[in-house]
Amino acid sequence: MTVALNKKRALVLFSGGQDSATCLAYALTKFEHVETLGVDYGQRHRIELEVRESFRAALAKAFPDWGRRLGPDHQLNLSFLSEIGATAMTDEIEIISDENGLPNTFVPGRNLAFLTAAGALAFRRDIGVIIGGMCETDYSGYPDCRADTIKAQEQTLCAGIDVDLTIETPLMYVDKAATWQMAADLGGETLIELMRDHTHTCYLGDRSQRHDWGYGCGTCPACALRSAGYERFQA
Ligand code: ZN
């Protein structure tokens, strides 16, 4: 018999990047109780995992109502993804695109594994909604960020765990400029500042240079996307 999970409780896939941080703020305006999940998949740069706790703490302090709704953080280890290797996210190799235009920052199976782990955790925690920052608009064409993929996995989790589980992807059809705007709408300049100082997107893990849009090398594909989005948001 299908287990009816609590739809007032959400689990946010929170990596420490701008997109998932925006999803966390979104969830805190919409759900009574919000927990977060971070995944260690053997990524080259640990900085994203390190900024997660500072963002959560700063968010709870700046927005006390949100702080009351913010539940525990969970971290799971999916480092088998780096054992499979051969991606620019897990190995010390240059970021390039293959002949089909797919960059080697793509980690095959990563989001599928994340969502499976999230589904199992949600079941244990009586959480009915999983929220992820996947986006098919300007996100390098990763096939596991597409709406079709997410819908299929939602159905798989519901059938395979026998639960009534929903996956929400509030950023699916918005670009980076609109993601900045969403943060501004949710939490004003205060949230924009937290995004700038307590989230991390750079593929090279660079925290030495601070820009208007936050820390990063300024030239890798993730920095380029984040900074261009910020410029359009400011325009
Ligand atoms: Zn960068």
Boltz pocket constraint, residues with backbone or C-beta under 6 A from the ligand:
constraints:
  - pocket:
      binder: B
      contacts: [[A, 201], [A, 202], [A, 203], [A, 204], [A, 205], [A, 206], [A, 216], [A, 217], [A, 218], [A, 219], [A, 220], [A, 221], [A, 222], [A, 223], [A, 224]]
      max_distance: 6.0
